[in-house]
Amino acid sequence: MKKLSMTKLLGVQTLEKFVPVMREERHLFLQTLLGKAEAGEAVDVNKEIMKLTNNSITKMIMRHRCSESEDDATEVKELMTEMMKLIGSFNLSDFVWFCKNLDLQGFKKRVKEARARFDAIMERIMKAREEERRKKRDMNDAGVAMNDFLDILLDIMENEKGEMRLTRENVKGIILDIFGGGTETSGTAAIWAVAELINHPNIMEKARQEIDSVVGKDRLVEESDIANLPYLQAIVKETLRLHPPGALIARESTEDCTIGGYHIPAKTQLFVNRWAIGRDPSYWENPLQFLPDRFLREDGSLKNHLDVRGQHFHLLPFGSGRRICPGVSLALQVIQTSLAAMIQCFEWRVGDGGNGNVDMEEGPNVVLAHPLIRVPVARVNPFPKYTM
C-alpha cells in the first residue's frame, strides 16, 4: 500500500498532472477573496481555506467539488469532518486501561456508524464510476477526461495480472486516508500560518517582498516558483513545528523491545507527542516564538538539515520512517501555494471593532479554536492575464 501511495497516487508525476486542478481551485478561492475585498466585507479565513483544500482534494479524487451542490463529494466531506471531531475528542477508553473495552462515551459506536455511512457512499460512487467506465469501453471511447485517484485505483483493482491487487475494501480505505489526511492537514496548517503572519506583520512583509522580487506583480505565484522562495518555505516549516497536524502519532509495537530503559511489551500502543517535540527547548532556541529564520542560513538559503519529511527526529509534523504520511508532498504543495497567493494578493485587516491580534488558543485536535475573521484588501490582481 505504501508503494502504491508513493508511486501511483501521490508520486511527483501524478501530482504534476493535478497541478491544473489545484491551480483552478486556487484561482476560484482568490476570486472569492477579491470579491470580498471589493465589497469591503470580512472573510471567515478558516472556512474559505478549508473550502479550498476540500474542493482540491475531492476534485482530485472524484472530479467533483464539494461546495457547489449536495452531491456525494459534499456528503463525504461532511462525514470526514464529523469523524475528525470524534478522533480529536477526549476518549476515556484511550487513557484508563480498565475502560479500554468499554464504550462509556459512545465514541466507538459513533465511529462505527460513520464508517458504515462512508462505506455505503463509496460503494455508490464506485458502482457509478464502474458503470461509466464500462460504457466508455463498450463505445470504444478513450475520452479526454484526466484520470482521477478513483480511476487509478480502479485500474489497479481490475488488472488481474498486476503486481499489486486491490480489493474494494482496499480502495475505500485508501480514499478515506486521502480524504482525512489531505483536507484536514493542509487546511489546518494553512490557517495556522495565516494566523501567525497576521500576528507578526514584519514576517508577513518580508515574505511579501520575497514573492514580489521573484514573481513580480504581473502574475500569480505558481507551484514552480516555490523552490525560489526559501523564506516562504521557512514560514511553512516553522508553522508545522509549532502547529503540527495533530499532537500525537500513534504506533503499536510488533514485539517486545526496550526504549530509553523502559520495557515495551508486544502489542503496546504508544503515542509520540510531536507537538511537544517541536517545542522542546533542548533542541529549539526560543521554542515558543515564531521565528522562520531559524530554518535559514545567513545567505538566506534553507538549512537542509532541518526538513519536515521525517529525517530529523526533533521535527516530525508528518511522522517518520515507513509509516510517514504518504501525502506529505501533496500537503506541502497545497499549503505553500495557497499561503503564497494569500500573501501576494492581499493585505489582511481587522473589521470594525475587531482586535488586531489573532487569538492563538488551540481547540481539539490542535486546530485554531476561534474563527479567523479578517477583511482582505487587494494589492495585486493579475486575474485579467489568466483564463480559467
Helices and strands as residue ranges (DSSP letters): H 2-4, I 5-9, H 12-17, H 19-39, E 43-44, H 45-62, H 72-88, G 92-94, G 97-99, H 107-138, H 149-158, H 168-199, H 201-214, G 223-228, H 230-242, E 248-252, E 257-259, E 262-264, E 269-273, H 274-277, G 292-295, G 321-323, H 328-345, E 346-349, G 364-366, E 373-378, G 383-385
